Amino acid sequence: MSLAQEYERQFGWRDWAAAFDALPALRGKTVLDLGCGIGAQAAELVARGARVIGFDGNEELLGVARSRSLANAEFEHCDLHALPDLGREVDGVWCSFAAAYFPDLPAVLAAWTRHLRPGGWVALTEIDDFFAHEPLGERTNELLESYVHDALAAGRYDFRMGRKLAPHLERAGFAVSRVLRLADQEFSFTGAARPEVLAAWRGRLERMQLLREACGAEFELLEDEFVGCLARADHRSRAKVTCCIAVK
C-alpha cells in the first residue's frame, strides 16, 4: 500500500467534522492548507465553500490532491520552511499533523501567517504524547522516551506538540478561541484496535528509520510489543489529538 493510499484510509479514522464545524464561516473565504498531503481535508474545506491553496513537500501526495480536480483548490510543491509570496491576503490557515515537525513553532507561525488578514484565523491539529499507550514494558517506555527526547533536542519533531499549540499561538500574538480534543480511532482510543489500524501502526513504525537505528537490535521487540499493546482489550491511550483555533 502506498503512502497516499494509507493517508486516504486514515482520513476516516479522525473526527475531522468536529474541527471543521468549529471554524468560522468558510463560504467565499480563502484558506491556506499547509501540509495538504492528498487533499482530503482541502476537499472538505472546499465543500464548505472555501477556496483552498494547498502546499506540501511531497510530489507524490500532491499528484493525488491534484487528481481530485477540485474547482476551488490549487496545490503547489513547497517546503513549509519557506512559503512563497502569495501577493494577496488569506482568511484562514489550516494545518494538520505538520506543526510537530517545527519544534520552534512560534517563529514558524510568523512566516505561515504573514498573508493572514487582521481578524483571520489559524487552526492547528496535532497529537500530544504520540507513544503514550498502555500497558507497555519498562524497557520499551525507556527506548521510546529516549527517542522522543532526542527528536526534540535535535529540532526534528516534537511528539508532545499537542499540549503546546495554544501557548505557542499565544506567544506568536494570536488569541486562542477554541481548543478541541478530537476523537481518533488510531491515535487516541481505548480497547483493542481494529486489524487495519494495527497494520497502519506497524507500517508507521517500519518507516521510522531513526527509531530503528536508536533501538538497534531491540527494535523488532519494541515494534511487536507496541502493536501488541494496541491489540489488547485492556489497551488505554493517553495520547490526545488536539485542534487549536486562534484569531489574529
LINVEN-V321331 format. One record per residue. N is the residue number from 0. PHI is phi in whole degrees, -180 to 180 (999 if undefined). OMEGA is omega in degrees with one decimal (* if undefined). Layout:
N;PHI;OMEGA
N;PHI;OMEGA
This chain:
0;999;-179.6
1;-73;177.8
2;-62;178.5
3;-62;178.4
4;-65;177.3
5;-63;178.9
6;-62;179.0
7;-62;179.8
8;-67;-175.7
9;-70;-178.5
10;-55;-178.0
11;-74;-179.5
12;-90;-175.4
13;-114;179.8
14;-86;-179.1
15;-66;-178.0
16;-57;180.0
17;-62;179.4
18;-71;-179.6
19;-63;-178.8
20;-67;-179.0
21;-85;-178.9
22;-75;170.4
23;-60;-179.2
24;-54;-174.1
25;-103;-173.3
26;-60;178.4
27;79;-177.3
28;-98;177.1
29;-104;-174.9
30;-126;169.8
31;-84;175.3
32;-113;-174.6
33;-94;-171.7
34;77;-169.6
35;-71;177.1
36;57;-175.8
37;-84;176.2
38;82;-178.1
39;-65;179.4
40;-75;175.2
41;-59;179.6
42;-62;178.6
43;-69;177.8
44;-64;178.1
45;-63;-179.6
46;-62;178.4
47;-94;171.9
48;102;-177.2
49;-88;165.7
50;-100;-171.3
51;-119;170.1
52;-116;-176.2
53;-104;176.8
54;-126;176.1
55;-156;-179.7
56;-97;-177.0
57;-110;-175.4
58;-68;177.7
59;-63;179.6
60;-66;178.2
61;-62;177.4
62;-60;177.6
63;-68;179.2
64;-60;-178.6
65;-67;-178.6
66;-67;176.9
67;-72;178.4
68;52;178.5
69;-72;-174.2
70;-64;-175.1
71;-117;178.4
72;-142;173.2
73;-133;-175.0
74;-129;-176.0
75;-129;175.6
76;-78;-176.1
77;-163;168.7
78;-78;-177.0
79;-67;172.9
80;-75;-173.7
81;-144;178.7
82;-70;179.3
83;-74;175.0
84;-76;-177.4
85;-79;-178.6
86;74;179.7
87;-162;177.9
88;-87;174.3
89;-124;-176.0
90;-96;-177.6
91;-155;175.7
92;-128;179.2
93;-112;179.0
94;-149;179.8
95;-123;176.1
96;56;174.2
97;-126;-175.8
98;-60;-176.7
99;-65;176.6
100;-76;-177.8
101;-127;-177.4
102;-55;175.6
103;-91;-170.0
104;-63;-178.7
105;-55;178.9
106;-67;-179.9
107;-69;-179.1
108;-59;178.8
109;-60;178.9
110;-75;-178.2
111;-65;-172.5
112;-113;-176.8
113;-68;177.2
114;-98;-176.7
115;-79;-179.1
116;-68;173.3
117;-57;-176.7
118;88;177.4
119;-72;-173.4
120;-122;173.3
121;-127;175.9
122;-126;-179.6
123;-115;177.0
124;-121;-180.0
125;-150;176.2
126;-92;172.7
127;-115;179.3
128;63;-172.5
129;-49;-174.9
130;-97;-173.3
131;-82;177.8
132;-125;-178.0
133;-130;2.8
134;-94;173.8
135;-125;179.8
136;-71;-176.9
137;-60;-177.5
138;-66;178.0
139;-62;178.0
140;-63;178.3
141;-64;-179.2
142;-65;-179.3
143;-68;-179.9
144;-65;177.2
145;-64;179.0
146;-65;178.3
147;-61;-180.0
148;-63;-177.6
149;-66;179.8
150;-63;179.1
151;-70;-178.7
152;-62;179.7
153;-84;-179.4
154;74;-178.4
155;-87;-171.2
156;-166;176.3
157;-115;-177.4
158;-72;177.3
159;-120;-177.2
160;-66;-174.8
161;-51;-177.7
162;-72;-175.1
163;-99;-175.7
164;-58;-177.1
165;-62;179.0
166;-63;177.0
167;-63;179.3
168;-64;178.4
169;-65;178.4
170;-64;179.6
171;-85;174.7
172;96;179.7
173;-100;174.8
174;-100;-178.5
175;-73;-178.4
176;-107;-178.9
177;-146;169.7
178;-128;-176.2
179;-113;168.1
180;-102;-175.0
181;-92;172.9
182;-65;-177.2
183;-150;-175.6
184;-82;-179.6
185;-111;-173.1
186;-104;-172.5
187;-136;-176.0
188;-153;178.4
189;-118;-179.5
190;92;-174.9
191;-76;176.4
192;-74;175.2
193;-69;-178.5
194;-55;-179.0
195;-69;176.6
196;-73;176.2
197;-61;179.0
198;-64;179.1
199;-65;178.6
200;-65;179.7
201;-64;177.3
202;-62;179.2
203;-63;179.4
204;-63;178.5
205;-63;-179.7
206;-80;-178.1
207;-83;-175.5
208;-62;180.0
209;-69;174.4
210;-66;177.6
211;-59;-179.7
212;-67;-179.6
213;-67;-177.5
214;-86;-178.9
215;59;-176.3
216;-66;-178.1
217;-90;-173.4
218;-62;-175.6
219;-64;176.6
220;-65;177.7
221;-62;-179.0
222;-60;-179.0
223;-64;-179.5
224;-68;-178.2
225;-64;179.4
226;-64;177.0
227;-62;176.5
228;-60;-179.1
229;-65;-178.1
230;-86;-175.4
231;-80;177.8
232;-65;-179.9
233;-95;177.1
234;-62;174.8
235;-140;178.5
236;-103;170.8
237;-100;176.3
238;-70;-179.7
239;-133;172.3
240;-104;-173.4
241;-113;172.0
242;-114;-178.3
243;-117;-179.1
244;-113;-178.1
245;-138;-175.7
246;-120;-179.9
247;-77;*
